[in-house]
Every structure is written in C-alpha cells, then in structure tokens.
Amino acid sequence: MLGSGRRKLGAFLCHRCGSRLLVPRPFHSPASNSRRVFSQRDSLLRKDVPPSISILPRSFPYQPIRGVATSPTDPLPPPAATGTDASITSDDQRTVTGLLERIGGRRDWAQLSKEREELQQKVQSNTLWEDNANEAIAYQKRLSKLDDQLNEYNGFREKEAEIAELLSLAQEENDAGLLEEVGAELTSLRANLEAYSLRLMMCEEADEAGCFIELRAGAGGAEACDWVSMLSRMYQRWADTSSPTGTRQEFECRLIDEVKGEIAGNKSVVLQIVGSYAYGWCKHEAGVHRFVRISPFDSTNRRHTSFVSVNVFPSSGGGGEESSAKNIELNPGDMKVETMRAQGAGGQHVNTTDSAVRITHLPTGIVVACQSQRSQHQNKAVALDMLRAKLYERELRAKEQAKADQHAELTDAAWGSQIRSYVLHPYKMIKDLRTGYERRDVDRVLDGDVDSFMEQALLQLGKK
C-alpha cells in the first residue's frame, strides 16, 4: 500500500533446506526500492548463497510454517497437541470426577434403585387399581420421580466414562483436534453437574414448589420504604433472567400486593415466583436485609441505615409437581374476608369497585391481601392461595423443630439481626453474614445478579 509504512509478508520456498521463509514484500513505490528488495530476495533463494546470510531482521522467525506442505505432493501433517492443552483437559477431567463423587455421596443411590424395583413390582400388580386407586396414583408418581432421578444420575456417569475414554485416546495419539472436542464436552458436562449438584441440595418437601416473597419495611422511615422497592426490583430482575453460570433457568414473577409509602417506595410488597425449585432457590433469602448509603431524602447528605424483613414461603402451584399446600383445608368460619378499593393505577372498573381483598385467618392471626387482579373473585382466589401457602409453611416449620426456625430468625428489622448487608458508602460491598461470601460489584447484584449468594447459601446452610 502506498505510503502506509507497513510491509506485507510473503512465503517463499527455500531451495537449500526445503523450508518456507516469510520474506517482506516490497513497496510498490519508488521503483528503485522495489528492484533492490527483489534482488535481495532472489539472492537469498539461490542455491549458491550460504544459509547464514540473511537480509531479514534478527527477530524475524525462520522456522518452517507448521501445517503447510513443503511441496504440492506432500500431505499436511496433523496439528500436534501441546502439553498445556493436555494438562488443562486432564484438570477438567479431575474436576468432573470430583463433582460426580460429591453427587454420589449426597444420595443413597443404591437404596433409591432398590425402592424403584419394589415400586415397579407393586405397580405391575393386577389388583392394585381395584383395591386402592389413590395409592396406585401415589406409587406411579413416586416411580416416575425415581426414574427421572436415577436416569439423570446414570446418564452423567455414562457421559463421564465416555469422555474419559476419548481423552485417553486423544492423549495417546497426540491429536489436538480431538483434545479440543473433549475439552468442550468436559466444560459442558461440568456446568450440568454443578447445576445438578445444587439441585440435589434442595431435598426438602417443598423445595420443588414455587414461592411467595414478602418484603416489609423496618427501621429507617422513608429510606426503608425505598429499600423495599429496590429489593422488589432486584428479585423481579433475578426471576426474569437465567443464571449466568447456567445453573438456573428463568422464572415467572408476579406482583401480588404492594402498599405505597408516604414519601417514597413501598411499605410492603408481595411477589409470587412461579417455576420449579423456586422455593428451593429463595428459601435462604428469608431474614433481615441491611442497607447503608447517603440518603437522597436527607438535605444534609448524611449516611443512613435502613432495614427490610424478607419472608419466603412455598406456594401451592408453579412447582414441578402438585404441591401439598393445595391439600390444606380452609374452614369459612375461620376466615374474615374484607373488601376495599384497590390502590394505584387502574381503570374505570378497578378504582370504582371494591376489588381488593384482605383475608384474616382467625385461629392463627395470619393476614393476606391481594389487589393486583381486575376482579374481586380473582383477588380472593390469589389471597386464598397465599393463605394456604402460609399455613403449609407453618406445618413445615413445625416438623423442623430441630433445625433453625425460619420465623425465629425474622426478629425485629433493626440493628443486630441482619443476614446480609448492602453497603454503598463509604465503600461498596455486599456481604452475607451467614456464609461470609461478599462481592464488590453492588450495581450488578442490585440489578438481579444474586445467584452467587443463593448458591453459597445452599452449599453452606443446606448442610446444617
């Protein structure tokens, strides 16, 4: 190129050693420079020039070009695998093997296989449906669940054995192409095993169901109300996107109820997360969340601390299978149903009729409300669903008296009771006080990237 100041390189065959040499091509202008460079190049390629004579810079490589035939009849040699590629693939293989061993220790797979064989014999009985149809349905559901679990686990083991065999073959033949394919397979298998390992931590009865997330402002006044809105947005963004590591798919998030604050934000918000294992992911979010920043509502720009209590309970729908919350019986005499005008933006029908519903369960004192739907019947149905979910969660907590009680952890939303701190001033950091896990990219976390905190809670708190 004219005036570019950069030379292109051309590959030429050396008559003495048969190697290809990269020689700078001449400028097209001026003509004298072209003749000089061409003459130097031709003298280099002549047989009577000693190999020690060079017209190229000292740093210029003289090695033959790999993977290029020295003559039209020579075959192209296969690319050789480097030691770095082989070691990285071997490290990935050891990581996958370790994940499989960890998964194998979290469940008694031999006992599950034995239980599946027994259920298969019971289901094949000719008199089972005649004697007890409900029992037969329960057997079939349990058998289908065991089949899915065992088939998935055995599929991982077979895939790992197949990849190990391919890796051994690639290392023996020193085939870089095959090693690259094996590395990609190992990366995919590792991601699937990590997601499966986390899912195995969700082994409680209600983990597979959907959930409700209830946010209530604590100490902090207007700052606490604004903090409720920020947490609500964070959980909605989390549900609408899948995990960056591929361990979780996106969920459906619905706004069930909200009470506006006097100055800004919300006093309380209720969200419904619909999808399989939503409760398993969110159950460790229950607790008090502390927030520190320079308050935009303070004219003197002082630092304020606010608190929000988060409660999570399983819903009766939206899970992978029918939830036991649907079996909770509600006595109409035990409920106090109130209707009122819905708040916020609406229409000619919503704001002119008593469409919002609040239900109080008199024996337990549980209060639920819904105003997100257009009609009173729809709001009542959602409120009854929330009441069943809360009563179901009450039963679950009664069965787990030996474990940490979730409601006992939800103490006053004030100093000394937080499970996670979100600090924006004088430094930026979010830290979970139960697991010790922390992150500095607070903007990404508040924008919905909370999967890492949930994963750490599952791995550490799930062992207790």
C-alpha positions, 0 to 999 in steps of 0.5 A: 500500500502506498505510503502506509509504512507497513510491509506485507509478508510473503512465503517463499520456498527455500531451495537449500533446506526445503523450508518456507521463509516469510520474506517482506514484500516490497513497496510498490513505490519508488521503483528503485526500492522495489528492484533492490528488495527483489534482488535481495530476495532472489539472492537469498533463494539461490542455491549458491548463497550460504544459509547464514546470510540473511537480509531479514531482521534478527527477530524475524522467525525462520522456522518452517510454517507448521501445517503447510506442505513443503511441496504440492505432493506432500500431505499436511501433517496433523496439528500436534497437541501441546502439553498445556492443552493436555494438562488443562483437559486432564484438570477438567477431567479431575474436576468432573470426577470430583463433582460426580463423587460429591453427587454420589455421596449426597444420595443413597443411590443404591437404596433409591434403585432398590425402592424403584424395583419394589415400586415397579413390582407393586405397580405391575400388580393386577389388583392394585387399581381395584383395591386402592386407586389413590395409592396406585396414583401415589406409587406411579408418581413416586416411580416416575420421580425415581426414574427421572432421578436415577436416569439423570444420575446414570446418564452423567456417569455414562457421559463421564466414562465416555469422555474419559475414554476419548481423552485417553485416546486423544492423549495417546495419539497426540491429536489436538483436534480431538483434545479440543472436542473433549475439552468442550464436552468436559466444560459442558458436562461440568456446568450440568453437574454443578447445576445438578449438584445444587439441585440435589441440595434442595431435598426438602418437601417443598423445595420443588414448589414455587414461592411467595416473597414478602418484603416489609419495611423496618427501621429507617422511615422513608429510606426503608420504604425505598429499600423495599422497592429496590429489593422488589426490583432486584428479585423481579430482575433475578426471576426474569433472567437465567443464571449466568453460570447456567445453573438456573433457568428463568422464572415467572414473577408476579406482583401480588400486593404492594402498599405505597409509602408516604414519601417514597417506595413501598411499605410492603410488597408481595411477589409470587415466583412461579417455576420449579425449585423456586422455593428451593432457590429463595428459601435462604433469602428469608431474614433481615436485609441491611442497607447503608448509603447517603440518603437522597431524602436527607438535605444534609447528605448524611449516611443512613441505615435502613432495614427490610424483613424478607419472608419466603414461603412455598406456594401451592402451584408453579412447582414441578409437581402438585404441591401439598399446600393445595391439600390444606383445608380452609374452614369459612368460619375461620376466615374474615374476608374484607373488601376495599378499593384497590390502590394505584393505577387502574381503570374505570372498573378497578378504582370504582369497585371494591376489588381488593381483598384482605383475608384474616385467618382467625385461629392463627392471626395470619393476614393476606391481601391481594389487589393486583387482579381486575376482579374481586373473585380473582383477588380472593382466589390469589389471597386464598392461595397465599393463605394456604401457602402460609399455613403449609409453611407453618406445618413445615416449620413445625416438623423442623423443630430441630433445625433453625426456625425460619420465623425465629430468625425474622426478629425485629428489622433493626440493628443486630439481626441482619443476614446480609448487608448492602453497603454503598458508602463509604465503600461498596460491598455486599456481604452475607453474614451467614456464609461470609461470601461478599462481592464488590460489584453492588450495581450488578447484584442490585440489578438481579445478579444474586445467584452467587449468594443463593448458591453459597447459601445452599452449599453452606446452610443446606448442610446444617 
